[in-house]
Amino acid sequence: MRTAVVVGGGPGGLAVAGALARSGWQVTLLERADRIRPEPTAVVLWPNGVRALRSLDLGAGLDAIATPLPDGGVRRPDGHWLVQPRQTPVERLPVVVHREDLHDALIAGLGERVELRTGVTVRTVRAAPGERPAVGDGRHTYEADLIVAADGADSVIRRQLAPEATLVSSGCAAWRAVIPWYRAPRLPGPVGGEILGAGYRFVAASLGDRGASGGSSRGGIHWMATAAGAPRPEPPETQLALLRRWYAGWPAPVDELLAATDPADLVQQEIRELRPLPRAYGFPTGPGAVVLLGDAAHAMPPHLGQGTCLAFEDAATLAALLRESTLPDAVMAYDRVRRPRAAAVVRQTRRMSAVLRTRGRLALRARDAALGTITPRLLGSAAAMATQWRPPSASS
Ligand SMILES: Cc1cc2nc3c(=O)[nH]c(=O)nc-3n(C[C@H](O)[C@H](O)[C@H](O)COP(=O)(O)OP(=O)(O)OC[C@H]3O[C@@H](n4cnc5c(N)ncnc54)[C@H](O)[C@@H]3O)c2cc1C
């Protein structure tokens, strides 16, 4: 039986571990935290991410927890439309999912064949030609035919195998929260869309009512605010007060959502990205291989909401290629297919970053004028990039 060690119990690691196990691999999943638990926020999955999950046979689990996200357009802080909401066919709409629901669905997909080891921090990787690949935590060595590095943006495995890829700040910080259903304000009309200001951005999405069919079992409203600059060192209460000051006077429902947020709901994060991307995603070792997957391979700012989607694409692609070819061929094909794909998404994300970072009155006026033409084009090609992706030998 072929064996794999997956490092990292984030969405990418869980998706690929389950897929390999369902294809008959014996899988060990190593996670440094004591429990596999995501942060209490939500994630937007575009049609490519949804299609990848379907091709991994996780579509039914997803349908039970996903809420469609209608196109809410893009506004300025003064309420003027930069991009009007569009009527979008439902199959092109993204969905929003509570990360805890998503993790539950991915863990349910692991089945019996995955040995889960938590509290294991991988520190070393062995990927020398002719040797069986392995990772170690200083006490144990875990050998396998295939090692999947799904250990996130800070990946120790990538640092050793692709040191040219450096994790750098994207120059902004993000705050997110899910306001639980029992504290969520009752808002007129659907919650959605985004608002762009000088270096500031606010997006919101409804997770539906608690227990509603086809929605999050947790329900509530998710929002995300990004601001140019570094993360704030103050306690969450002060961060929330700062957010209310920065976003004062922005169109509804920004103030209602910030007012309904408890400091304990708040998750602050520095936005970071890999520059440049790794030169390789696959490292054959003779009898086996190591591959990079998810943020370990292509950490990027969340402006187009594609990080998790790409991690699922990686998992679906790797699983499909391994079903069809030998391990060395599959790893070479994975590298060939995934690097240009990730590079294309990163290029689009960087263009969006440039728009979002614009500050200063003149630049802002130019941005607002240009946004009317650039943003629809940018969002249009990002949407096309998301809807057109197909997994190899797609079953859906
Ligand atoms: C503010 C924000 C908003 C976002 N919104 C979206 C969105 O709407 N849509 C979208 O598609 N993406 C979004 N993303 C991106 C998304 O969160 C990431 O791309 C995604 O989590 C990557 O999954 P992963 O499994 O590759 O890595 P991670 O989620 O980082 O998981 C890595 C796992 O590996 C474990 N680990 C790390 N090091 C080790 C080690 N040495 N040994 C053992 N285990 C280890 C970690 O504990 C963790 O469990 C957003 C990101 C941010 C910051």
The ligand as an SDF file (V2000), in Angstrom:
LIG
                    3D

 53 58  0  0  0  0  0  0  0  0999 V2000
   -7.9340   37.7030    6.3700 C   0  0  0  0  0  0  0  0  0  0  0  0
   -7.9890   36.5040    5.4590 C   0  0  0  0  0  0  0  0  0  0  0  0
   -9.1510   36.2250    4.7540 C   0  0  0  0  0  0  0  0  0  0  0  0
   -9.1860   35.1370    3.8760 C   0  0  0  0  0  0  0  0  0  0  0  0
  -10.3400   34.8780    3.1700 N   0  0  0  0  0  0  0  0  0  0  0  0
  -10.3500   33.8790    2.2610 C   0  0  0  0  0  0  0  0  0  0  0  0
  -11.5170   33.6260    1.4730 C   0  0  0  0  0  0  0  0  0  0  0  0
  -12.5500   34.2740    1.6520 O   0  0  0  0  0  0  0  0  0  0  0  0
  -11.4710   32.6310    0.5330 N   0  0  0  0  0  0  0  0  0  0  0  0
  -10.3520   31.8640    0.3460 C   0  0  0  0  0  0  0  0  0  0  0  0
  -10.3660   30.9750   -0.5280 O   0  0  0  0  0  0  0  0  0  0  0  0
   -9.2440   32.0700    1.0990 N   0  0  0  0  0  0  0  0  0  0  0  0
   -9.2200   33.0480    2.0350 C   0  0  0  0  0  0  0  0  0  0  0  0
   -8.0920   33.2510    2.7970 N   0  0  0  0  0  0  0  0  0  0  0  0
   -6.9140   32.3950    2.5970 C   0  0  0  0  0  0  0  0  0  0  0  0
   -7.0070   31.1180    3.4140 C   0  0  0  0  0  0  0  0  0  0  0  0
   -7.2310   31.3670    4.7790 O   0  0  0  0  0  0  0  0  0  0  0  0
   -5.7140   30.2990    3.2580 C   0  0  0  0  0  0  0  0  0  0  0  0
   -5.3150   30.2960    1.9180 O   0  0  0  0  0  0  0  0  0  0  0  0
   -5.9390   28.8570    3.7040 C   0  0  0  0  0  0  0  0  0  0  0  0
   -6.1780   28.8040    5.0960 O   0  0  0  0  0  0  0  0  0  0  0  0
   -4.7250   28.0010    3.3620 C   0  0  0  0  0  0  0  0  0  0  0  0
   -4.9440   26.6880    3.8410 O   0  0  0  0  0  0  0  0  0  0  0  0
   -3.7020   25.7300    4.1290 P   0  0  0  0  0  0  0  0  0  0  0  0
   -4.3040   24.4440    4.5780 O   0  0  0  0  0  0  0  0  0  0  0  0
   -2.7870   25.7300    2.9710 O   0  0  0  0  0  0  0  0  0  0  0  0
   -2.8870   26.4350    5.3150 O   0  0  0  0  0  0  0  0  0  0  0  0
   -3.3370   26.8120    6.7890 P   0  0  0  0  0  0  0  0  0  0  0  0
   -4.7840   27.0930    6.8710 O   0  0  0  0  0  0  0  0  0  0  0  0
   -2.3930   27.8720    7.2430 O   0  0  0  0  0  0  0  0  0  0  0  0
   -3.0670   25.4850    7.6350 O   0  0  0  0  0  0  0  0  0  0  0  0
   -1.7560   25.0700    7.9190 C   0  0  0  0  0  0  0  0  0  0  0  0
   -1.8170   24.0680    9.0640 C   0  0  0  0  0  0  0  0  0  0  0  0
   -0.5090   23.5280    9.2650 O   0  0  0  0  0  0  0  0  0  0  0  0
   -0.2120   23.5350   10.6480 C   0  0  0  0  0  0  0  0  0  0  0  0
    1.2570   23.6370   10.7560 N   0  0  0  0  0  0  0  0  0  0  0  0
    2.0240   24.7100   10.4590 C   0  0  0  0  0  0  0  0  0  0  0  0
    3.3110   24.4390   10.6470 N   0  0  0  0  0  0  0  0  0  0  0  0
    3.3810   23.1490   11.0670 C   0  0  0  0  0  0  0  0  0  0  0  0
    4.4520   22.2850   11.4130 C   0  0  0  0  0  0  0  0  0  0  0  0
    5.7460   22.7080   11.3700 N   0  0  0  0  0  0  0  0  0  0  0  0
    4.1870   21.0110   11.7960 N   0  0  0  0  0  0  0  0  0  0  0  0
    2.8870   20.5770   11.8530 C   0  0  0  0  0  0  0  0  0  0  0  0
    1.8290   21.3590   11.5220 N   0  0  0  0  0  0  0  0  0  0  0  0
    2.0720   22.6340   11.1310 C   0  0  0  0  0  0  0  0  0  0  0  0
   -0.9430   24.7610   11.1940 C   0  0  0  0  0  0  0  0  0  0  0  0
   -1.1530   24.6590   12.5990 O   0  0  0  0  0  0  0  0  0  0  0  0
   -2.2400   24.6910   10.3950 C   0  0  0  0  0  0  0  0  0  0  0  0
   -3.2060   23.8720   11.0140 O   0  0  0  0  0  0  0  0  0  0  0  0
   -8.0440   34.3170    3.7130 C   0  0  0  0  0  0  0  0  0  0  0  0
   -6.8710   34.5910    4.4430 C   0  0  0  0  0  0  0  0  0  0  0  0
   -6.8460   35.6730    5.2990 C   0  0  0  0  0  0  0  0  0  0  0  0
   -5.5640   35.9590    6.0670 C   0  0  0  0  0  0  0  0  0  0  0  0
  1  2  1  0
  2  3  1  0
  2 52  2  0
  3  4  2  0
  4  5  1  0
  4 50  1  0
  5  6  2  0
  6  7  1  0
  6 13  1  0
  7  8  2  0
  7  9  1  0
  9 10  1  0
 10 11  2  0
 10 12  1  0
 12 13  2  0
 13 14  1  0
 14 15  1  0
 14 50  1  0
 15 16  1  0
 16 17  1  0
 16 18  1  0
 18 19  1  0
 18 20  1  0
 20 21  1  0
 20 22  1  0
 22 23  1  0
 23 24  1  0
 24 25  2  0
 24 26  1  0
 24 27  1  0
 27 28  1  0
 28 29  2  0
 28 30  1  0
 28 31  1  0
 31 32  1  0
 32 33  1  0
 33 34  1  0
 33 48  1  0
 34 35  1  0
 35 36  1  0
 35 46  1  0
 36 37  1  0
 36 45  1  0
 37 38  2  0
 38 39  1  0
 39 40  1  0
 39 45  2  0
 40 41  1  0
 40 42  2  0
 42 43  1  0
 43 44  2  0
 44 45  1  0
 46 47  1  0
 46 48  1  0
 48 49  1  0
 50 51  2  0
 51 52  1  0
 52 53  1  0
M  END
$$$$
